[in-house]
Each structure stands twice: as structure tokens, then as C-alpha cells.
């Protein structure tokens, strides 16, 4: 069974940085897409960024220029480097992977941007 383990969330001041990690395990031979969504209180879950196996990336407008998604295929791990964080980035961040057997989600990690 596919499992995703996230790490790297926390409390940071506006303008600060955080790096999220998400490691996938469970007999995965190849991962097509890896990415991150987020959900703020009272709002719908939204895409932050994703990266496909060939390395192409896609970002939400709110993330462009501040966030960078990357992946280590050998480790089945996806990273989200978040710079110049804003209070409106506060949310639970969920990683996901798309593999042959379906889409799987992590448990979520809280990111709070506050002074």
C-alpha cells in the first residue's frame, strides 16, 4: 500500500522560508506526478504546484516566483521550497502522488505564517 510521509511544516514569520518534504513508499515502481495542494480554514483545497516524471512543473499563480517544487526520483520524494512566505500562505499542505494504481495523499502538514 502506498504511504506518504510529509515533513517540514511549522511556524514562520512573514518573509521567511520553509521547505516541505514528502516521501512515498509502498512498492512504487514509478511515480507519474508528485505535487502539493493546500487548504486554508474555510476554503477549498487548491493546487500549489506539481511536477511530472520528466521534470515539467506547474504552479498556482499565488506560488509563482516564490515556491519551487522539485523531486528525487530515486527516493520517490517531492520537495516544496517556499520563500517570501505571506500570512495568506497559512494552510495545511498535502502532498500527493499519481501512480499506476491511483492517486494517494499525505496526512497534511501545517504551515503557519505569522508574526
PEKAUR-V448801 format. One line per field, one symbol per residue. ss: DSSP state (~ for helix, > for strand, _ for the rest). phi: phi as a letter, one per 40 degrees, with the letter a starting at -180 (. if undefined). burial: # if it has 24 or more other C-alpha atoms within 12 Angstrom, else .. Layout:
ss = ???
phi = ???
burial = ???
This chain:
ss = __>>>>>__>>>_____>>>>>>>>_______>>>>>>>______>>>>>>>____>>>_______>>>>>>____>>>>>>____~~~_>>>>>>>>>__>>>>___>>>>>__
phi = .cbbbbahcibacdgcbabcbabbahgccabcbbabbabcdgbccbcbaaaccchcbabcdcbcgbbbbaabccbfbbbbcbbfcbdcccacbbcabbbdchbbbccgbcbbbac
burial = .#.#########...##########..#.###########.....########...###...#..######.#..###########..###########....###.######..
